Amino acid sequence: MLFEDEYKTIEAKVDGLFKDRGSKFLAFAYPVSTEKEAKEIINEIRKEYHDACHHCYAYRIGSDKLLYRTSDDGEPSGTAGKPIFNQILSKDLTNILIIVVRYFGGTLLGVPGLINAYKTSAINALSSAVIVSKTVNEVYELIYDYPAMNEVMKIMKDKGLEIKSTDFSLLCKIIFSVRKNDSLNVYEMLRKISSLKIKYLYTE
């Protein structure tokens, strides 16, 4: 069975609004690629909406979908972060952060009311999002002599590989990206070229 090398995320930042008995819930959804990026956005929202009562959030990061976090930020346990996160799960998204900022309206909503408010706020934000599918790609570096140029370029073209950068000085150097499920096949093809050195750099 091949590795799952495709995932869904949102194309761009979107927002949503929900009101209940005077309380106002502002929802913001962002595409993010690292936990550091998510935390920076959370801090920015806290500063921008510093007068709000709560800044609750959920995020999931990585093509393997293993890294995630939720926060109720002072709301009763399980009434904010989890309902937000459940909307991420329901659409099977990753590399996404959803923050819901609450301004208290003077009336307590109770546990069911809070769960509904945070859930609906996240739904409202995601309803205007463009969901895109992305592939997990591996990036490699090639170093080879000029006589191997035609052979290398034929593989690049035939396999539809994305060339990220080139450096043709004393030796030829190419950094390219290949879809994870195709990487072993491409690696074996390139390895057969004499004088060529191939090195894995990172996964994106």
C-alpha positions as CSV (number, residue, x, y, z in Angstrom):
1,M,0.0,0.0,0.0
2,L,1.3,3.4,-1.0
3,F,1.9,6.2,1.6
4,E,-1.0,8.6,1.8
5,D,0.8,11.5,0.0
6,E,-2.2,13.9,-0.4
7,Y,-3.9,16.1,2.1
8,K,-6.6,18.8,2.2
9,T,-6.2,22.3,3.6
10,I,-7.6,25.8,3.0
11,E,-6.3,28.1,0.3
12,A,-6.3,31.4,2.2
13,K,-7.4,33.1,5.4
14,V,-11.2,33.3,6.0
15,D,-13.4,34.5,8.8
16,G,-16.9,34.1,10.2
17,L,-19.2,35.6,12.8
18,F,-21.8,34.2,15.2
19,K,-23.9,36.0,17.8
20,D,-26.0,34.6,20.7
21,R,-27.7,36.5,23.5
22,G,-25.4,39.5,23.2
23,S,-22.1,37.5,23.0
24,K,-20.2,37.9,19.8
25,F,-17.9,35.2,18.4
26,L,-15.4,36.2,15.7
27,A,-13.8,33.2,13.9
28,F,-10.6,33.2,11.8
29,A,-9.2,30.3,9.9
30,Y,-5.7,30.3,8.5
31,P,-3.6,27.9,6.4
32,V,-0.4,27.2,8.4
33,S,2.5,24.9,7.8
34,T,4.3,24.8,11.2
35,E,3.4,25.0,14.9
36,K,5.6,28.1,15.2
37,E,3.5,29.9,12.6
38,A,0.3,28.9,14.3
39,K,1.5,30.2,17.7
40,E,2.6,33.5,16.1
41,I,-0.8,34.1,14.6
42,I,-2.5,33.2,17.9
43,N,-0.3,35.8,19.7
44,E,-1.1,38.4,17.0
45,I,-4.9,37.8,17.4
46,R,-4.6,38.1,21.2
47,K,-2.9,41.5,20.8
48,E,-5.3,42.7,18.1
49,Y,-8.4,41.6,20.2
50,H,-6.9,42.2,23.6
51,D,-10.2,43.5,25.0
52,A,-12.0,40.2,24.2
53,C,-12.9,37.7,27.0
54,H,-11.5,34.5,25.3
55,H,-9.3,33.5,22.4
56,C,-10.0,29.8,21.8
57,Y,-8.4,27.8,19.1
58,A,-7.6,24.5,17.5
59,Y,-5.0,23.5,14.9
60,R,-3.7,20.5,13.1
61,I,-0.4,20.4,11.3
62,G,1.5,18.0,9.1
63,S,0.5,15.7,6.2
64,D,0.4,12.8,8.8
65,K,-2.2,14.9,10.8
66,L,-0.5,13.8,14.1
67,L,0.3,17.3,15.5
68,Y,-2.7,19.1,16.9
69,R,-3.7,21.2,19.8
70,T,-6.9,22.8,21.3
71,S,-7.4,25.5,23.8
72,D,-10.6,26.6,25.8
73,D,-8.7,29.7,27.1
74,G,-10.8,29.9,30.3
75,E,-14.1,28.7,28.9
76,P,-15.5,25.5,30.7
77,S,-13.4,22.5,29.7
78,G,-14.4,21.0,26.3
79,T,-16.8,23.7,25.3
80,A,-14.6,25.7,22.9
81,G,-11.3,24.1,21.6
82,K,-12.9,20.7,21.0
83,P,-16.0,21.9,19.1
84,I,-13.6,24.0,16.9
85,F,-11.3,21.0,16.3
86,N,-14.2,18.8,15.4
87,Q,-14.9,21.0,12.4
88,I,-11.3,20.5,11.3
89,L,-11.9,16.8,11.6
90,S,-15.2,16.8,9.9
91,K,-13.7,18.2,6.7
92,D,-10.5,16.1,7.2
93,L,-8.3,19.2,7.0
94,T,-4.7,19.7,8.1
95,N,-2.2,22.6,8.1
96,I,-4.9,24.8,9.5
97,L,-5.5,27.0,12.5
98,I,-9.0,28.2,13.6
99,I,-9.3,30.9,16.3
100,V,-12.6,32.1,17.8
101,V,-12.5,35.3,19.7
102,R,-15.4,35.9,22.2
103,Y,-16.9,39.1,23.4
104,F,-19.1,38.4,26.4
105,G,-22.7,39.8,26.1
106,G,-23.7,39.6,29.7
107,T,-25.8,36.4,29.5
108,L,-24.3,33.0,30.4
109,L,-24.9,30.6,27.5
110,G,-24.3,27.4,29.5
111,V,-22.3,24.4,28.3
112,P,-24.6,23.4,25.4
113,G,-24.8,27.1,24.3
114,L,-21.0,27.5,24.3
115,I,-20.4,24.2,22.4
116,N,-23.0,25.4,19.8
117,A,-21.5,28.9,19.6
118,Y,-17.8,27.7,19.0
119,K,-18.9,25.0,16.7
120,T,-21.1,27.3,14.6
121,S,-18.4,30.0,14.5
122,A,-15.9,27.5,13.1
123,I,-18.5,26.3,10.5
124,N,-19.3,29.8,9.4
125,A,-15.6,30.6,8.8
126,L,-15.0,27.3,6.9
127,S,-18.1,27.8,4.8
128,S,-16.4,30.5,2.8
129,A,-13.0,28.7,2.6
130,V,-11.7,27.2,-0.7
131,I,-10.5,23.7,0.2
132,V,-7.5,22.5,-1.8
133,S,-5.7,19.2,-2.1
134,K,-1.9,19.2,-1.9
135,T,0.7,16.5,-2.4
136,V,3.5,15.5,0.0
137,N,6.7,16.1,-1.9
138,E,10.3,15.1,-1.3
139,V,13.1,17.5,-2.3
140,Y,16.5,16.2,-3.6
141,E,19.8,17.7,-4.7
142,L,21.6,16.3,-7.8
143,I,25.2,16.9,-8.6
144,Y,26.6,15.6,-11.9
145,D,29.0,16.2,-14.8
146,Y,27.9,18.0,-18.0
147,P,28.0,14.8,-20.2
148,A,25.0,13.5,-18.1
149,M,22.9,16.6,-18.7
150,N,20.7,15.1,-21.5
151,E,20.0,12.0,-19.5
152,V,19.1,13.9,-16.3
153,M,16.9,16.4,-18.2
154,K,15.0,13.6,-20.0
155,I,14.1,12.1,-16.6
156,M,13.0,15.5,-15.3
157,K,10.8,16.0,-18.3
158,D,9.4,12.5,-18.6
159,K,8.5,12.3,-14.9
160,G,7.2,15.9,-14.7
161,L,9.5,16.9,-11.9
162,E,9.6,20.4,-10.5
163,I,13.0,22.0,-10.7
164,K,13.5,24.4,-7.8
165,S,16.9,25.7,-8.6
166,T,19.9,25.1,-10.9
167,D,23.6,25.9,-10.8
168,F,25.6,25.1,-13.9
169,S,29.2,26.1,-13.1
170,L,32.1,23.6,-12.8
171,L,29.6,20.8,-12.0
172,C,25.8,20.7,-12.6
173,K,23.6,21.1,-9.6
174,I,19.8,20.8,-9.6
175,I,17.4,20.9,-6.6
176,F,14.1,19.3,-7.6
177,S,10.8,18.2,-6.0
178,V,9.1,14.8,-6.6
179,R,5.7,13.5,-5.3
180,K,6.5,11.1,-2.4
181,N,4.8,8.1,-4.0
182,D,7.0,8.6,-7.1
183,S,10.2,9.3,-5.2
184,L,11.6,5.8,-5.0
185,N,11.1,5.2,-8.7
186,V,12.8,8.5,-9.7
187,Y,15.6,8.0,-7.2
188,E,16.4,4.5,-8.7
189,M,16.3,5.9,-12.3
190,L,18.7,8.8,-11.4
191,R,21.1,6.5,-9.4
192,K,21.9,4.6,-12.6
193,I,23.5,7.6,-14.2
194,S,27.3,7.4,-13.7
195,S,29.0,10.2,-11.9
196,L,25.7,11.5,-10.5
197,K,25.3,12.1,-6.8
198,I,21.8,12.4,-5.3
199,K,20.9,13.6,-1.8
200,Y,17.6,13.8,0.0
201,L,17.1,17.3,1.5
202,Y,13.6,17.5,3.1
203,T,9.9,16.7,2.7
204,E,7.4,19.5,2.1
